[in-house]
Amino acid sequence: MHPTITAIQDVVAKGDETAIAPLLADQVKFMPPTYFATWTGRDAVAAVLGHVGNVFTDFKYRRIMGDGNDWALEFECKVGDLNAVGVDLITLGEDGLIETFEVAMRPYKSVGALRDAMNKRVMADPAFLKHKTALS
C-alpha cells in the first residue's frame, strides 16, 4: 500500500489539520459530500478535514481498494447519533501527495447532519473563516 494512503488512514479521524496538511499537494482539490463545490489549496483543505475529523465519531476505514495513484477508502462513522457509510476517493500525484480528495456518503439524513455540524463548527472558527474564500 502507498505510504500516503497508510498515513491518511491514521490521521483523518484524529481531526488534526497539522498532521493532514503534509499529505496534501499545494493545490489539492477537495469535494465534500454536503454540497456540490470544491475547496482548493493545502491550508483550506487541511482545515476542512480537521473539522470533519472532529464531527465524525466511531470513524474507521472498512476496506481500502486501489493501486498506484487511484484509491478508494470505504469508511463507517457516526454523525451525532446517526450512522453513516461512505468512501474517500483519492488521487495521488507523482510526488505521492494527495491531489484530489472526493467524499461520497450516505444516508441523506446523515449527510444533512454532517452539513449542519460542519457549518456550526467552521462559522465559529476564525482561523477557518480566512479559508472561506478558497471555495471555488
MOTA-V369201 format. One record per residue. N is the residue number from 1. RES is the residue in one letter. D_FIRST is the distance of its C-alpha to the first C-alpha in whole Angstrom. Layout:
# MOTA-V369201
n=N res=RES d_first=D_FIRST
n=N res=RES d_first=D_FIRST
This chain:
# MOTA-V369201
n=1 res=M d_first=0
n=2 res=H d_first=4
n=3 res=P d_first=6
n=4 res=T d_first=9
n=5 res=I d_first=7
n=6 res=T d_first=7
n=7 res=A d_first=10
n=8 res=I d_first=12
n=9 res=Q d_first=11
n=10 res=D d_first=13
n=11 res=V d_first=16
n=12 res=V d_first=17
n=13 res=A d_first=19
n=14 res=K d_first=21
n=15 res=G d_first=23
n=16 res=D d_first=23
n=17 res=E d_first=23
n=18 res=T d_first=23
n=19 res=A d_first=19
n=20 res=I d_first=18
n=21 res=A d_first=20
n=22 res=P d_first=18
n=23 res=L d_first=15
n=24 res=L d_first=17
n=25 res=A d_first=19
n=26 res=D d_first=23
n=27 res=Q d_first=24
n=28 res=V d_first=21
n=29 res=K d_first=22
n=30 res=F d_first=22
n=31 res=M d_first=23
n=32 res=P d_first=24
n=33 res=P d_first=25
n=34 res=T d_first=29
n=35 res=Y d_first=30
n=36 res=F d_first=30
n=37 res=A d_first=30
n=38 res=T d_first=27
n=39 res=W d_first=27
n=40 res=T d_first=26
n=41 res=G d_first=25
n=42 res=R d_first=23
n=43 res=D d_first=26
n=44 res=A d_first=27
n=45 res=V d_first=23
n=46 res=A d_first=22
n=47 res=A d_first=26
n=48 res=V d_first=25
n=49 res=L d_first=22
n=50 res=G d_first=24
n=51 res=H d_first=26
n=52 res=V d_first=24
n=53 res=G d_first=23
n=54 res=N d_first=26
n=55 res=V d_first=27
n=56 res=F d_first=25
n=57 res=T d_first=25
n=58 res=D d_first=24
n=59 res=F d_first=20
n=60 res=K d_first=17
n=61 res=Y d_first=14
n=62 res=R d_first=15
n=63 res=R d_first=12
n=64 res=I d_first=9
n=65 res=M d_first=10
n=66 res=G d_first=9
n=67 res=D d_first=7
n=68 res=G d_first=9
n=69 res=N d_first=11
n=70 res=D d_first=11
n=71 res=W d_first=10
n=72 res=A d_first=12
n=73 res=L d_first=12
n=74 res=E d_first=15
n=75 res=F d_first=17
n=76 res=E d_first=20
n=77 res=C d_first=23
n=78 res=K d_first=27
n=79 res=V d_first=29
n=80 res=G d_first=32
n=81 res=D d_first=33
n=82 res=L d_first=31
n=83 res=N d_first=28
n=84 res=A d_first=25
n=85 res=V d_first=22
n=86 res=G d_first=20
n=87 res=V d_first=17
n=88 res=D d_first=16
n=89 res=L d_first=15
n=90 res=I d_first=13
n=91 res=T d_first=14
n=92 res=L d_first=12
n=93 res=G d_first=15
n=94 res=E d_first=15
n=95 res=D d_first=15
n=96 res=G d_first=12
n=97 res=L d_first=14
n=98 res=I d_first=14
n=99 res=E d_first=17
n=100 res=T d_first=18
n=101 res=F d_first=17
n=102 res=E d_first=19
n=103 res=V d_first=20
n=104 res=A d_first=22
n=105 res=M d_first=24
n=106 res=R d_first=26
n=107 res=P d_first=29
n=108 res=Y d_first=31
n=109 res=K d_first=33
n=110 res=S d_first=30
n=111 res=V d_first=29
n=112 res=G d_first=33
n=113 res=A d_first=33
n=114 res=L d_first=29
n=115 res=R d_first=31
n=116 res=D d_first=34
n=117 res=A d_first=33
n=118 res=M d_first=31
n=119 res=N d_first=34
n=120 res=K d_first=36
n=121 res=R d_first=33
n=122 res=V d_first=33
n=123 res=M d_first=37
n=124 res=A d_first=38
n=125 res=D d_first=35
n=126 res=P d_first=37
n=127 res=A d_first=34
n=128 res=F d_first=32
n=129 res=L d_first=35
n=130 res=K d_first=35
n=131 res=H d_first=32
n=132 res=K d_first=34
n=133 res=T d_first=35
n=134 res=A d_first=31
n=135 res=L d_first=31
n=136 res=S d_first=32
